[in-house]
Amino acid sequence: MRIRKISSREAWRLMGFTDEDYNKASKVCCETSLYHQAGNSIVVNVMYHLLKSIFA
């Protein structure tokens, strides 16, 4: 079985960014930087619900 590496666009989608955000960033960044940016981000909806459950 072969495992496929996700594309940088898919990584951005998993982190909650839109394709429009990705297209803007891809015009000024290389592919490696796009992967790093997705990896260094946090999903805002997940953080919101975690903090909501902690402080509610």
C-alpha positions in Angstrom: 0.0 0.0 0.0 1.3 3.4 -0.9 0.7 6.4 1.3 0.3 9.7 -0.5 1.7 12.9 1.0 -1.0 15.7 1.3 -0.5 18.8 -0.8 0.1 22.1 0.7 -3.4 23.2 -0.4 -4.9 20.2 1.5 -2.8 21.1 4.6 -4.2 24.6 4.5 -7.8 23.3 4.1 -7.3 21.0 7.1 -6.2 24.0 9.2 -9.4 25.9 8.3 -8.1 28.2 5.6 -10.0 28.9 2.4 -8.6 28.3 -1.1 -8.6 32.1 -1.6 -6.2 32.4 1.4 -4.0 29.7 -0.1 -4.0 31.3 -3.5 -2.9 34.6 -2.1 -0.1 33.0 -0.1 1.1 30.8 -2.9 1.8 33.9 -5.0 4.5 35.1 -2.6 5.7 31.8 -0.9 7.4 28.7 -2.0 5.8 25.2 -1.5 8.0 24.4 1.5 7.0 27.7 3.3 3.3 26.9 2.7 3.7 23.6 4.4 5.5 25.2 7.3 2.8 27.9 7.7 0.1 25.3 7.8 2.0 23.3 10.3 2.6 26.3 12.6 -1.1 27.4 12.5 -3.9 26.4 14.8 -7.5 25.7 13.9 -9.4 28.6 15.3 -12.7 26.7 15.7 -11.0 23.9 17.7 -9.3 26.5 20.0 -12.6 28.4 20.5 -14.4 25.2 21.6 -11.5 24.1 23.9 -11.4 27.5 25.6 -15.2 27.6 25.8 -15.3 24.2 27.6 -12.6 25.2 30.0 -14.1 28.6 31.0 -17.8 27.7 30.8 
